[in-house]
Amino acid sequence: MAEAVFVLCAVTSLACAVLLLRGYARNRVPLLLWSSLCFVGLAVNNLLLVVDLIIIPGRDLLVLRNLSGLLSLALLVFGLVWDSE
Amino acid sequence: MTSALCCVAGLFFLRFWRKTRDRFFAFFATSFLLMALHRMVSLYLRDDNEHLITAYIIRLFSFVLILVAIADKNRGGPRKKEAAPRGMDSAR
């Protein structure tokens, strides 16, 4: 059950990233670029989670996981602050 | 800190929603606030592997909400897409 949820998190976040990037390619809205960059980071975060907890359980990737999550969100908030009034 | 950033992003999207009344932003705001909740719950359940799954189901739900937002937006047609960036473009 836990494994399925971790894999689903990775798949859904990857789908979000791809769809948002496609949206940006079509509309060129800056907000979509920042959102898609954030979801690319969150997809990496979730892939690291799958690698860490399912594929190679022995390796502790907690620091990398937290760092990727933090960077993704920081990038989005930066974009939101930079691109709005 | 990541949780706080999620909250900030959620509040930004909430503001965009208030401005444009576009459901897309409401979905995004809910999703990011759920992500913040996920981070807080997993912090409290750090040593409890059995209940950690609850935290990740919240996270999964937040990603599904984004997918719903995108699907809802595409179904709404290109007319609504014009409204989405208004808040951003007015600053340019």
Backbone of each chain as nested JSON, in Angstrom:
{
  "chains": [
    {"id": "A", "residues": [
      {"number": 1, "name": "MET", "atoms": {"N": [0.824, -1.215, 0.0], "CA": [0.0, 0.0, 0.0], "C": [0.861, 1.27, 0.0]}},
      {"number": 2, "name": "ALA", "atoms": {"N": [1.817, 1.334, 0.937], "CA": [2.68, 2.52, 1.02], "C": [3.443, 2.704, -0.288]}},
      {"number": 3, "name": "GLU", "atoms": {"N": [3.971, 1.588, -0.823], "CA": [4.745, 1.66, -2.07], "C": [3.887, 2.218, -3.2]}},
      {"number": 4, "name": "ALA", "atoms": {"N": [2.634, 1.73, -3.262], "CA": [1.724, 2.182, -4.321], "C": [1.504, 3.688, -4.217]}},
      {"number": 5, "name": "VAL", "atoms": {"N": [1.34, 4.195, -2.986], "CA": [1.107, 5.637, -2.801], "C": [2.346, 6.431, -3.221]}},
      {"number": 6, "name": "PHE", "atoms": {"N": [3.544, 5.932, -2.87], "CA": [4.781, 6.632, -3.245], "C": [4.911, 6.696, -4.769]}},
      {"number": 7, "name": "VAL", "atoms": {"N": [4.644, 5.54, -5.429], "CA": [4.761, 5.497, -6.896], "C": [3.709, 6.416, -7.527]}},
      {"number": 8, "name": "LEU", "atoms": {"N": [2.488, 6.387, -6.987], "CA": [1.425, 7.25, -7.532], "C": [1.772, 8.733, -7.365]}},
      {"number": 9, "name": "CYS", "atoms": {"N": [2.389, 9.084, -6.223], "CA": [2.836, 10.47, -6.005], "C": [3.811, 10.87, -7.11]}},
      {"number": 10, "name": "ALA", "atoms": {"N": [4.766, 9.965, -7.4], "CA": [5.774, 10.259, -8.424], "C": [5.118, 10.411, -9.79]}},
      {"number": 11, "name": "VAL", "atoms": {"N": [4.203, 9.492, -10.118], "CA": [3.554, 9.522, -11.435], "C": [2.702, 10.786, -11.588]}},
      {"number": 12, "name": "THR", "atoms": {"N": [1.905, 11.116, -10.559], "CA": [1.023, 12.29, -10.676], "C": [1.831, 13.59, -10.743]}},
      {"number": 13, "name": "SER", "atoms": {"N": [2.908, 13.675, -9.945], "CA": [3.682, 14.922, -9.99], "C": [4.38, 15.078, -11.343]}},
      {"number": 14, "name": "LEU", "atoms": {"N": [4.824, 13.945, -11.909], "CA": [5.457, 13.971, -13.243], "C": [4.43, 14.411, -14.288]}},
      {"number": 15, "name": "ALA", "atoms": {"N": [3.22, 13.885, -14.175], "CA": [2.15, 14.268, -15.106], "C": [1.845, 15.763, -14.99]}},
      {"number": 16, "name": "CYS", "atoms": {"N": [1.803, 16.275, -13.748], "CA": [1.569, 17.719, -13.53], "C": [2.654, 18.522, -14.235]}},
      {"number": 17, "name": "ALA", "atoms": {"N": [3.92, 18.104, -14.032], "CA": [5.049, 18.835, -14.622], "C": [4.931, 18.854, -16.142]}},
      {"number": 18, "name": "VAL", "atoms": {"N": [4.648, 17.693, -16.746], "CA": [4.563, 17.602, -18.213], "C": [3.411, 18.463, -18.734]}},
      {"number": 19, "name": "LEU", "atoms": {"N": [2.242, 18.355, -18.088], "CA": [1.076, 19.113, -18.552], "C": [1.284, 20.623, -18.406]}},
      {"number": 20, "name": "LEU", "atoms": {"N": [1.914, 21.029, -17.292], "CA": [2.16, 22.462, -17.093], "C": [3.187, 22.978, -18.09]}},
      {"number": 21, "name": "LEU", "atoms": {"N": [4.221, 22.167, -18.375], "CA": [5.228, 22.565, -19.377], "C": [4.578, 22.701, -20.75]}},
      {"number": 22, "name": "ARG", "atoms": {"N": [3.666, 21.777, -21.07], "CA": [2.948, 21.834, -22.351], "C": [2.096, 23.096, -22.411]}},
      {"number": 23, "name": "GLY", "atoms": {"N": [1.466, 23.405, -21.261], "CA": [0.656, 24.618, -21.175], "C": [1.509, 25.851, -21.397]}},
      {"number": 24, "name": "TYR", "atoms": {"N": [2.71, 25.858, -20.825], "CA": [3.609, 27.005, -20.99], "C": [4.065, 27.125, -22.445]}},
      {"number": 25, "name": "ALA", "atoms": {"N": [4.362, 25.982, -23.078], "CA": [4.801, 25.998, -24.479], "C": [3.704, 26.587, -25.372]}},
      {"number": 26, "name": "ARG", "atoms": {"N": [2.447, 26.359, -25.0], "CA": [1.327, 26.864, -25.804], "C": [1.025, 28.321, -25.51]}},
      {"number": 27, "name": "ASN", "atoms": {"N": [1.016, 28.69, -24.211], "CA": [0.514, 30.026, -23.843], "C": [1.573, 31.047, -23.443]}},
      {"number": 28, "name": "ARG", "atoms": {"N": [2.785, 30.554, -23.1], "CA": [3.881, 31.454, -22.678], "C": [3.502, 32.344, -21.496]}},
      {"number": 29, "name": "VAL", "atoms": {"N": [2.71, 31.811, -20.579], "CA": [2.357, 32.563, -19.365], "C": [3.447, 32.295, -18.332]}},
      {"number": 30, "name": "PRO", "atoms": {"N": [4.082, 33.367, -17.799], "CA": [5.196, 33.155, -16.848], "C": [4.816, 32.281, -15.659]}},
      {"number": 31, "name": "LEU", "atoms": {"N": [3.571, 32.475, -15.174], "CA": [3.111, 31.702, -14.016], "C": [3.177, 30.196, -14.286]}},
      {"number": 32, "name": "LEU", "atoms": {"N": [2.855, 29.819, -15.531], "CA": [2.902, 28.393, -15.89], "C": [4.33, 27.878, -15.899]}},
      {"number": 33, "name": "LEU", "atoms": {"N": [5.286, 28.738, -16.286], "CA": [6.696, 28.323, -16.291], "C": [7.155, 28.042, -14.859]}},
      {"number": 34, "name": "TRP", "atoms": {"N": [6.856, 28.985, -13.944], "CA": [7.285, 28.803, -12.552], "C": [6.617, 27.58, -11.934]}},
      {"number": 35, "name": "SER", "atoms": {"N": [5.32, 27.409, -12.244], "CA": [4.611, 26.249, -11.702], "C": [5.194, 24.953, -12.24]}},
      {"number": 36, "name": "SER", "atoms": {"N": [5.497, 24.945, -13.553], "CA": [6.021, 23.692, -14.11], "C": [7.417, 23.4, -13.573]}},
      {"number": 37, "name": "LEU", "atoms": {"N": [8.241, 24.455, -13.376], "CA": [9.579, 24.222, -12.793], "C": [9.44, 23.639, -11.391]}},
      {"number": 38, "name": "CYS", "atoms": {"N": [8.461, 24.171, -10.643], "CA": [8.225, 23.67, -9.293], "C": [7.833, 22.198, -9.343]}},
      {"number": 39, "name": "PHE", "atoms": {"N": [6.95, 21.841, -10.278], "CA": [6.512, 20.443, -10.34], "C": [7.573, 19.512, -10.901]}},
      {"number": 40, "name": "VAL", "atoms": {"N": [8.492, 20.046, -11.732], "CA": [9.633, 19.223, -12.159], "C": [10.439, 18.851, -10.912]}},
      {"number": 41, "name": "GLY", "atoms": {"N": [10.679, 19.864, -10.051], "CA": [11.411, 19.628, -8.799], "C": [10.679, 18.658, -7.886]}},
      {"number": 42, "name": "LEU", "atoms": {"N": [9.349, 18.821, -7.801], "CA": [8.568, 17.935, -6.93], "C": [8.543, 16.511, -7.488]}},
      {"number": 43, "name": "ALA", "atoms": {"N": [8.581, 16.394, -8.833], "CA": [8.65, 15.056, -9.448], "C": [9.98, 14.404, -9.089]}},
      {"number": 44, "name": "VAL", "atoms": {"N": [11.077, 15.192, -9.164], "CA": [12.395, 14.682, -8.769], "C": [12.353, 14.249, -7.303]}},
      {"number": 45, "name": "ASN", "atoms": {"N": [11.718, 15.097, -6.473], "CA": [11.557, 14.823, -5.044], "C": [10.856, 13.475, -4.826]}},
      {"number": 46, "name": "ASN", "atoms": {"N": [9.782, 13.247, -5.593], "CA": [9.024, 11.997, -5.446], "C": [9.767, 10.798, -6.019]}},
      {"number": 47, "name": "LEU", "atoms": {"N": [10.526, 11.027, -7.096], "CA": [11.329, 9.928, -7.659], "C": [12.412, 9.52, -6.659]}},
      {"number": 48, "name": "LEU", "atoms": {"N": [13.001, 10.534, -5.999], "CA": [14.003, 10.247, -4.963], "C": [13.374, 9.454, -3.817]}},
      {"number": 49, "name": "LEU", "atoms": {"N": [12.122, 9.789, -3.509], "CA": [11.391, 9.086, -2.45], "C": [11.229, 7.604, -2.815]}},
      {"number": 50, "name": "VAL", "atoms": {"N": [10.852, 7.356, -4.087], "CA": [10.687, 5.973, -4.55], "C": [12.018, 5.239, -4.494]}},
      {"number": 51, "name": "VAL", "atoms": {"N": [13.096, 5.905, -4.974], "CA": [14.424, 5.278, -4.965], "C": [14.843, 4.991, -3.524]}},
      {"number": 52, "name": "ASP", "atoms": {"N": [14.613, 5.98, -2.662], "CA": [15.061, 5.88, -1.27], "C": [14.313, 4.799, -0.5]}},
      {"number": 53, "name": "LEU", "atoms": {"N": [12.996, 4.751, -0.66], "CA": [12.201, 3.851, 0.192], "C": [11.877, 2.504, -0.457]}},
      {"number": 54, "name": "ILE", "atoms": {"N": [11.899, 2.426, -1.789], "CA": [11.505, 1.167, -2.423], "C": [12.67, 0.488, -3.138]}},
      {"number": 55, "name": "ILE", "atoms": {"N": [13.372, 1.238, -4.015], "CA": [14.401, 0.597, -4.853], "C": [15.66, 0.302, -4.047]}},
      {"number": 56, "name": "ILE", "atoms": {"N": [16.223, 1.33, -3.384], "CA": [17.435, 1.096, -2.571], "C": [17.136, 1.52, -1.132]}},
      {"number": 57, "name": "PRO", "atoms": {"N": [16.446, 0.679, -0.361], "CA": [16.029, 1.094, 0.991], "C": [17.201, 1.401, 1.934]}},
      {"number": 58, "name": "GLY", "atoms": {"N": [18.347, 0.858, 1.641], "CA": [19.486, 1.047, 2.539], "C": [20.055, 2.457, 2.516]}},
      {"number": 59, "name": "ARG", "atoms": {"N": [19.899, 3.135, 1.374], "CA": [20.526, 4.45, 1.218], "C": [19.618, 5.549, 1.748]}},
      {"number": 60, "name": "ASP", "atoms": {"N": [20.215, 6.435, 2.485], "CA": [19.41, 7.497, 3.069], "C": [19.507, 8.758, 2.224]}},
      {"number": 61, "name": "LEU", "atoms": {"N": [18.456, 9.042, 1.504], "CA": [18.452, 10.214, 0.62], "C": [17.626, 11.363, 1.207]}},
      {"number": 62, "name": "LEU", "atoms": {"N": [17.416, 11.321, 2.517], "CA": [16.543, 12.304, 3.161], "C": [16.985, 13.746, 2.898]}},
      {"number": 63, "name": "VAL", "atoms": {"N": [18.303, 13.971, 2.967], "CA": [18.797, 15.343, 2.767], "C": [18.493, 15.806, 1.346]}},
      {"number": 64, "name": "LEU", "atoms": {"N": [18.794, 14.924, 0.359], "CA": [18.534, 15.269, -1.043], "C": [17.049, 15.483, -1.286]}},
      {"number": 65, "name": "ARG", "atoms": {"N": [16.232, 14.635, -0.648], "CA": [14.776, 14.745, -0.822], "C": [14.275, 16.074, -0.28]}},
      {"number": 66, "name": "ASN", "atoms": {"N": [14.713, 16.404, 0.925], "CA": [14.264, 17.668, 1.525], "C": [14.756, 18.866, 0.73]}},
      {"number": 67, "name": "LEU", "atoms": {"N": [15.993, 18.75, 0.249], "CA": [16.586, 19.849, -0.51], "C": [15.835, 20.075, -1.819]}},
      {"number": 68, "name": "SER", "atoms": {"N": [15.484, 18.983, -2.514], "CA": [14.778, 19.128, -3.792], "C": [13.386, 19.73, -3.574]}},
      {"number": 69, "name": "GLY", "atoms": {"N": [12.705, 19.313, -2.493], "CA": [11.388, 19.871, -2.18], "C": [11.487, 21.352, -1.871]}},
      {"number": 70, "name": "LEU", "atoms": {"N": [12.486, 21.704, -1.062], "CA": [12.68, 23.102, -0.662], "C": [12.999, 23.978, -1.876]}},
      {"number": 71, "name": "LEU", "atoms": {"N": [13.909, 23.493, -2.729], "CA": [14.3, 24.266, -3.915], "C": [13.114, 24.485, -4.85]}},
      {"number": 72, "name": "SER", "atoms": {"N": [12.296, 23.428, -5.05], "CA": [11.143, 23.552, -5.945], "C": [10.188, 24.62, -5.453]}},
      {"number": 73, "name": "LEU", "atoms": {"N": [9.87, 24.54, -4.16], "CA": [8.922, 25.511, -3.598], "C": [9.512, 26.911, -3.58]}},
      {"number": 74, "name": "ALA", "atoms": {"N": [10.824, 27.01, -3.279], "CA": [11.472, 28.323, -3.248], "C": [11.422, 28.954, -4.638]}},
      {"number": 75, "name": "LEU", "atoms": {"N": [11.629, 28.126, -5.664], "CA": [11.594, 28.6, -7.05], "C": [10.205, 29.142, -7.396]}},
      {"number": 76, "name": "LEU", "atoms": {"N": [9.176, 28.413, -6.978], "CA": [7.805, 28.839, -7.27], "C": [7.476, 30.154, -6.552]}},
      {"number": 77, "name": "VAL", "atoms": {"N": [7.821, 30.221, -5.265], "CA": [7.513, 31.438, -4.506], "C": [8.3, 32.622, -5.075]}},
      {"number": 78, "name": "PHE", "atoms": {"N": [9.559, 32.368, -5.48], "CA": [10.354, 33.417, -6.126], "C": [9.627, 33.913, -7.372]}},
      {"number": 79, "name": "GLY", "atoms": {"N": [9.158, 32.977, -8.191], "CA": [8.443, 33.325, -9.419], "C": [7.178, 34.108, -9.124]}},
      {"number": 80, "name": "LEU", "atoms": {"N": [6.448, 33.68, -8.101], "CA": [5.199, 34.365, -7.749], "C": [5.465, 35.789, -7.293]}},
      {"number": 81, "name": "VAL", "atoms": {"N": [6.54, 35.971, -6.511], "CA": [6.878, 37.313, -6.023], "C": [7.398, 38.178, -7.17]}},
      {"number": 82, "name": "TRP", "atoms": {"N": [8.264, 37.581, -8.012], "CA": [8.92, 38.307, -9.104], "C": [7.92, 38.757, -10.161]}},
      {"number": 83, "name": "ASP", "atoms": {"N": [6.957, 37.886, -10.483], "CA": [6.066, 38.146, -11.604], "C": [4.743, 38.811, -11.247]}},
      {"number": 84, "name": "SER", "atoms": {"N": [4.473, 38.983, -9.935], "CA": [3.223, 39.684, -9.609], "C": [3.584, 41.034, -9.004]}},
      {"number": 85, "name": "GLU", "atoms": {"N": [2.569, 41.867, -8.846], "CA": [2.899, 43.219, -8.385], "C": [3.304, 43.235, -6.925]}}
    ]},
    {"id": "B", "residues": [
      {"number": 1, "name": "MET", "atoms": {"N": [10.344, 24.832, 6.903], "CA": [10.533, 25.924, 5.948], "C": [9.815, 25.616, 4.63]}},
      {"number": 2, "name": "THR", "atoms": {"N": [9.927, 24.36, 4.191], "CA": [9.223, 23.972, 2.963], "C": [7.72, 24.136, 3.156]}},
      {"number": 3, "name": "SER", "atoms": {"N": [7.27, 23.774, 4.359], "CA": [5.845, 23.903, 4.673], "C": [5.407, 25.366, 4.584]}},
      {"number": 4, "name": "ALA", "atoms": {"N": [6.247, 26.253, 5.107], "CA": [5.928, 27.681, 5.067], "C": [5.871, 28.166, 3.617]}},
      {"number": 5, "name": "LEU", "atoms": {"N": [6.808, 27.681, 2.787], "CA": [6.813, 28.075, 1.376], "C": [5.544, 27.586, 0.679]}},
      {"number": 6, "name": "CYS", "atoms": {"N": [5.105, 26.373, 1.035], "CA": [3.856, 25.842, 0.471], "C": [2.698, 26.769, 0.826]}},
      {"number": 7, "name": "CYS", "atoms": {"N": [2.677, 27.216, 2.091], "CA": [1.61, 28.113, 2.55], "C": [1.641, 29.42, 1.767]}},
      {"number": 8, "name": "VAL", "atoms": {"N": [2.853, 29.955, 1.576], "CA": [2.984, 31.222, 0.834], "C": [2.457, 31.047, -0.594]}},
      {"number": 9, "name": "ALA", "atoms": {"N": [2.88, 29.945, -1.249], "CA": [2.416, 29.684, -2.624], "C": [0.897, 29.547, -2.633]}},
      {"number": 10, "name": "GLY", "atoms": {"N": [0.358, 28.821, -1.647], "CA": [-1.091, 28.633, -1.551], "C": [-1.813, 29.962, -1.412]}},
      {"number": 11, "name": "LEU", "atoms": {"N": [-1.252, 30.85, -0.573], "CA": [-1.895, 32.152, -0.355], "C": [-1.833, 33.026, -1.606]}},
      {"number": 12, "name": "PHE", "atoms": {"N": [-0.719, 32.922, -2.353], "CA": [-0.608, 33.661, -3.618], "C": [-1.72, 33.22, -4.574]}},
      {"number": 13, "name": "PHE", "atoms": {"N": [-1.887, 31.888, -4.686], "CA": [-2.91, 31.37, -5.602], "C": [-4.308, 31.749, -5.128]}},
      {"number": 14, "name": "LEU", "atoms": {"N": [-4.47, 31.831, -3.785], "CA": [-5.753, 32.238, -3.217], "C": [-6.061, 33.684, -3.628]}},
      {"number": 15, "name": "ARG", "atoms": {"N": [-5.013, 34.511, -3.624], "CA": [-5.172, 35.912, -4.021], "C": [-5.55, 36.014, -5.503]}},
      {"number": 16, "name": "PHE", "atoms": {"N": [-4.855, 35.2, -6.334], "CA": [-5.182, 35.199, -7.774], "C": [-6.624, 34.764, -7.99]}},
      {"number": 17, "name": "TRP", "atoms": {"N": [-7.047, 33.778, -7.168], "CA": [-8.421, 33.285, -7.315], "C": [-9.405, 34.384, -6.953]}},
      {"number": 18, "name": "ARG", "atoms": {"N": [-9.094, 35.129, -5.869], "CA": [-9.976, 36.2, -5.43], "C": [-10.083, 37.282, -6.504]}},
      {"number": 19, "name": "LYS", "atoms": {"N": [-8.96, 37.515, -7.196], "CA": [-8.922, 38.547, -8.229], "C": [-9.682, 38.114, -9.477]}},
      {"number": 20, "name": "THR", "atoms": {"N": [-9.404, 36.886, -9.959], "CA": [-9.92, 36.463, -11.258], "C": [-11.167, 35.595, -11.154]}},
      {"number": 21, "name": "ARG", "atoms": {"N": [-11.43, 35.031, -9.95], "CA": [-12.551, 34.095, -9.748], "C": [-12.42, 32.882, -10.665]}},
      {"number": 22, "name": "ASP", "atoms": {"N": [-11.179, 32.556, -11.03], "CA": [-10.922, 31.406, -11.897], "C": [-10.698, 30.184, -11.008]}},
      {"number": 23, "name": "ARG", "atoms": {"N": [-11.503, 29.124, -11.257], "CA": [-11.415, 27.907, -10.429], "C": [-10.019, 27.29, -10.416]}},
      {"number": 24, "name": "PHE", "atoms": {"N": [-9.291, 27.48, -11.529], "CA": [-7.923, 26.95, -11.686], "C": [-7.064, 27.343, -10.485]}},
      {"number": 25, "name": "PHE", "atoms": {"N": [-7.165, 28.616, -10.078], "CA": [-6.354, 29.104, -8.959], "C": [-6.839, 28.536, -7.627]}},
      {"number": 26, "name": "ALA", "atoms": {"N": [-8.166, 28.306, -7.523], "CA": [-8.706, 27.723, -6.29], "C": [-8.15, 26.317, -6.098]}},
      {"number": 27, "name": "PHE", "atoms": {"N": [-8.082, 25.543, -7.198], "CA": [-7.509, 24.194, -7.134], "C": [-6.039, 24.258, -6.718]}},
      {"number": 28, "name": "PHE", "atoms": {"N": [-5.292, 25.185, -7.327], "CA": [-3.869, 25.325, -7.009], "C": [-3.672, 25.709, -5.546]}},
      {"number": 29, "name": "ALA", "atoms": {"N": [-4.503, 26.675, -5.076], "CA": [-4.378, 27.126, -3.681], "C": [-4.637, 25.964, -2.735]}},
      {"number": 30, "name": "THR", "atoms": {"N": [-5.709, 25.204, -2.987], "CA": [-6.03, 24.058, -2.123], "C": [-4.9, 23.047, -2.147]}},
      {"number": 31, "name": "SER", "atoms": {"N": [-4.38, 22.804, -3.35], "CA": [-3.307, 21.813, -3.491], "C": [-2.065, 22.2, -2.672]}},
      {"number": 32, "name": "PHE", "atoms": {"N": [-1.668, 23.471, -2.767], "CA": [-0.447, 23.883, -2.049], "C": [-0.673, 23.931, -0.538]}},
      {"number": 33, "name": "LEU", "atoms": {"N": [-1.9, 24.272, -0.116], "CA": [-2.176, 24.264, 1.318], "C": [-2.188, 22.82, 1.838]}},
      {"number": 34, "name": "LEU", "atoms": {"N": [-2.652, 21.87, 0.985], "CA": [-2.606, 20.453, 1.364], "C": [-1.164, 19.962, 1.461]}},
      {"number": 35, "name": "MET", "atoms": {"N": [-0.33, 20.469, 0.522], "CA": [1.098, 20.088, 0.561], "C": [1.734, 20.556, 1.875]}},
      {"number": 36, "name": "ALA", "atoms": {"N": [1.336, 21.767, 2.326], "CA": [1.847, 22.279, 3.6], "C": [1.395, 21.366, 4.735]}},
      {"number": 37, "name": "LEU", "atoms": {"N": [0.118, 20.952, 4.667], "CA": [-0.431, 20.049, 5.688], "C": [0.336, 18.728, 5.695]}},
      {"number": 38, "name": "HIS", "atoms": {"N": [0.628, 18.219, 4.477], "CA": [1.399, 16.973, 4.365], "C": [2.74, 17.087, 5.084]}},
      {"number": 39, "name": "ARG", "atoms": {"N": [3.421, 18.221, 4.845], "CA": [4.747, 18.411, 5.463], "C": [4.632, 18.447, 6.985]}},
      {"number": 40, "name": "MET", "atoms": {"N": [3.578, 19.121, 7.474], "CA": [3.429, 19.233, 8.93], "C": [3.076, 17.876, 9.537]}},
      {"number": 41, "name": "VAL", "atoms": {"N": [2.161, 17.149, 8.866], "CA": [1.754, 15.831, 9.382], "C": [2.949, 14.882, 9.393]}},
      {"number": 42, "name": "SER", "atoms": {"N": [3.741, 14.889, 8.288], "CA": [4.866, 13.942, 8.247], "C": [5.955, 14.304, 9.258]}},
      {"number": 43, "name": "LEU", "atoms": {"N": [6.004, 15.601, 9.628], "CA": [6.964, 16.009, 10.648], "C": [6.567, 15.41, 12.008]}},
      {"number": 44, "name": "TYR", "atoms": {"N": [5.251, 15.433, 12.285], "CA": [4.765, 14.898, 13.554], "C": [4.814, 13.365, 13.586]}},
      {"number": 45, "name": "LEU", "atoms": {"N": [4.679, 12.739, 12.403], "CA": [4.642, 11.269, 12.366], "C": [5.991, 10.686, 11.953]}},
      {"number": 46, "name": "ARG", "atoms": {"N": [7.052, 11.465, 12.139], "CA": [8.38, 11.078, 11.668], "C": [8.782, 9.668, 12.102]}},
      {"number": 47, "name": "ASP", "atoms": {"N": [8.466, 9.329, 13.335], "CA": [8.905, 8.031, 13.856], "C": [7.816, 6.97, 13.816]}},
      {"number": 48, "name": "ASP", "atoms": {"N": [6.711, 7.294, 13.147], "CA": [5.595, 6.366, 13.121], "C": [5.332, 5.934, 11.675]}},
      {"number": 49, "name": "ASN", "atoms": {"N": [6.041, 4.892, 11.249], "CA": [5.959, 4.477, 9.85], "C": [4.555, 4.049, 9.434]}},
      {"number": 50, "name": "GLU", "atoms": {"N": [3.823, 3.496, 10.401], "CA": [2.502, 2.961, 10.084], "C": [1.546, 4.061, 9.627]}},
      {"number": 51, "name": "HIS", "atoms": {"N": [1.667, 5.235, 10.269], "CA": [0.746, 6.315, 9.943], "C": [1.306, 7.296, 8.911]}},
      {"number": 52, "name": "LEU", "atoms": {"N": [2.545, 7.074, 8.506], "CA": [3.169, 7.964, 7.527], "C": [2.403, 7.93, 6.205]}},
      {"number": 53, "name": "ILE", "atoms": {"N": [1.792, 6.788, 5.945], "CA": [1.004, 6.619, 4.718], "C": [-0.105, 7.677, 4.629]}},
      {"number": 54, "name": "THR", "atoms": {"N": [-0.681, 8.047, 5.784], "CA": [-1.726, 9.081, 5.813], "C": [-1.179, 10.384, 5.24]}},
      {"number": 55, "name": "ALA", "atoms": {"N": [0.044, 10.721, 5.665], "CA": [0.665, 11.952, 5.193], "C": [0.855, 11.909, 3.683]}},
      {"number": 56, "name": "TYR", "atoms": {"N": [1.286, 10.742, 3.167], "CA": [1.55, 10.662, 1.729], "C": [0.273, 10.603, 0.901]}},
      {"number": 57, "name": "ILE", "atoms": {"N": [-0.825, 10.154, 1.518], "CA": [-2.105, 10.182, 0.803], "C": [-2.551, 11.636, 0.633]}},
      {"number": 58, "name": "ILE", "atoms": {"N": [-2.274, 12.475, 1.644], "CA": [-2.574, 13.916, 1.523], "C": [-1.767, 14.489, 0.355]}},
      {"number": 59, "name": "ARG", "atoms": {"N": [-0.479, 14.082, 0.273], "CA": [0.393, 14.583, -0.789], "C": [-0.129, 14.153, -2.159]}},
      {"number": 60, "name": "LEU", "atoms": {"N": [-0.529, 12.873, -2.235], "CA": [-1.054, 12.34, -3.494], "C": [-2.298, 13.122, -3.904]}},
      {"number": 61, "name": "PHE", "atoms": {"N": [-3.161, 13.404, -2.933], "CA": [-4.393, 14.129, -3.196], "C": [-4.084, 15.524, -3.738]}},
      {"number": 62, "name": "SER", "atoms": {"N": [-3.004, 16.145, -3.205], "CA": [-2.664, 17.488, -3.669], "C": [-2.207, 17.464, -5.132]}},
      {"number": 63, "name": "PHE", "atoms": {"N": [-1.487, 16.397, -5.54], "CA": [-1.072, 16.298, -6.95], "C": [-2.265, 16.009, -7.852]}},
      {"number": 64, "name": "VAL", "atoms": {"N": [-3.183, 15.168, -7.349], "CA": [-4.382, 14.854, -8.135], "C": [-5.202, 16.13, -8.357]}},
      {"number": 65, "name": "LEU", "atoms": {"N": [-5.25, 17.001, -7.338], "CA": [-5.975, 18.268, -7.472], "C": [-5.415, 19.127, -8.596]}},
      {"number": 66, "name": "ILE", "atoms": {"N": [-4.061, 19.122, -8.737], "CA": [-3.437, 19.896, -9.821], "C": [-3.868, 19.321, -11.171]}},
      {"number": 67, "name": "LEU", "atoms": {"N": [-3.884, 17.982, -11.259], "CA": [-4.31, 17.344, -12.508], "C": [-5.768, 17.694, -12.806]}},
      {"number": 68, "name": "VAL", "atoms": {"N": [-6.608, 17.701, -11.76], "CA": [-8.019, 18.073, -11.935], "C": [-8.103, 19.522, -12.424]}},
      {"number": 69, "name": "ALA", "atoms": {"N": [-7.263, 20.4, -11.825], "CA": [-7.258, 21.811, -12.228], "C": [-6.924, 21.947, -13.707]}},
      {"number": 70, "name": "ILE", "atoms": {"N": [-5.906, 21.203, -14.175], "CA": [-5.488, 21.29, -15.579], "C": [-6.583, 20.731, -16.486]}},
      {"number": 71, "name": "ALA", "atoms": {"N": [-7.173, 19.599, -16.083], "CA": [-8.238, 18.988, -16.888], "C": [-9.44, 19.931, -16.965]}},
      {"number": 72, "name": "ASP", "atoms": {"N": [-9.778, 20.536, -15.824], "CA": [-10.916, 21.452, -15.751], "C": [-10.69, 22.665, -16.643]}},
      {"number": 73, "name": "LYS", "atoms": {"N": [-9.432, 23.145, -16.644], "CA": [-9.056, 24.313, -17.443], "C": [-9.178, 24.0, -18.932]}},
      {"number": 74, "name": "ASN", "atoms": {"N": [-8.669, 22.834, -19.328], "CA": [-8.712, 22.458, -20.742], "C": [-10.141, 22.249, -21.218]}},
      {"number": 75, "name": "ARG", "atoms": {"N": [-10.992, 21.73, -20.317], "CA": [-12.374, 21.5, -20.671], "C": [-13.118, 22.823, -20.832]}},
      {"number": 76, "name": "GLY", "atoms": {"N": [-12.679, 23.803, -20.044], "CA": [-13.329, 25.114, -20.074], "C": [-13.098, 25.873, -21.371]}},
      {"number": 77, "name": "GLY", "atoms": {"N": [-12.147, 25.418, -22.182], "CA": [-11.896, 26.063, -23.473], "C": [-10.904, 27.195, -23.362]}},
      {"number": 78, "name": "PRO", "atoms": {"N": [-10.451, 27.718, -24.502], "CA": [-9.397, 28.728, -24.498], "C": [-9.839, 30.072, -23.957]}},
      {"number": 79, "name": "ARG", "atoms": {"N": [-11.173, 30.326, -23.917], "CA": [-11.641, 31.635, -23.454], "C": [-11.202, 31.907, -22.01]}},
      {"number": 80, "name": "LYS", "atoms": {"N": [-11.338, 30.849, -21.172], "CA": [-10.991, 31.017, -19.762], "C": [-9.484, 31.167, -19.571]}},
      {"number": 81, "name": "LYS", "atoms": {"N": [-8.717, 30.624, -20.513], "CA": [-7.257, 30.696, -20.399], "C": [-6.786, 32.145, -20.407]}},
      {"number": 82, "name": "GLU", "atoms": {"N": [-7.536, 33.014, -21.111], "CA": [-7.14, 34.42, -21.179], "C": [-7.19, 35.061, -19.794]}},
      {"number": 83, "name": "ALA", "atoms": {"N": [-8.157, 34.602, -18.979], "CA": [-8.354, 35.214, -17.672], "C": [-7.239, 34.847, -16.703]}},
      {"number": 84, "name": "ALA", "atoms": {"N": [-6.657, 33.665, -16.887], "CA": [-5.693, 33.163, -15.918], "C": [-4.488, 34.076, -15.706]}},
      {"number": 85, "name": "PRO", "atoms": {"N": [-3.83, 34.529, -16.773], "CA": [-2.595, 35.283, -16.535], "C": [-2.824, 36.749, -16.229]}},
      {"number": 86, "name": "ARG", "atoms": {"N": [-4.093, 37.193, -16.174], "CA": [-4.348, 38.623, -16.05], "C": [-3.613, 39.236, -14.847]}},
      {"number": 87, "name": "GLY", "atoms": {"N": [-3.686, 38.531, -13.744], "CA": [-3.038, 39.042, -12.538], "C": [-1.548, 39.219, -12.731]}},
      {"number": 88, "name": "MET", "atoms": {"N": [-0.95, 38.306, -13.505], "CA": [0.484, 38.356, -13.718], "C": [0.843, 39.435, -14.736]}},
      {"number": 89, "name": "ASP", "atoms": {"N": [0.039, 39.495, -15.821], "CA": [0.414, 40.388, -16.915], "C": [0.215, 41.864, -16.572]}},
      {"number": 90, "name": "SER", "atoms": {"N": [-0.699, 42.133, -15.624], "CA": [-0.946, 43.53, -15.291], "C": [0.288, 44.159, -14.642]}},
      {"number": 91, "name": "ALA", "atoms": {"N": [1.18, 43.315, -14.134], "CA": [2.376, 43.831, -13.473], "C": [3.465, 44.179, -14.478]}},
      {"number": 92, "name": "ARG", "atoms": {"N": [3.293, 43.754, -15.726], "CA": [4.366, 43.939, -16.712], "C": [4.3, 45.308, -17.398]}}
    ]}
  ]
}
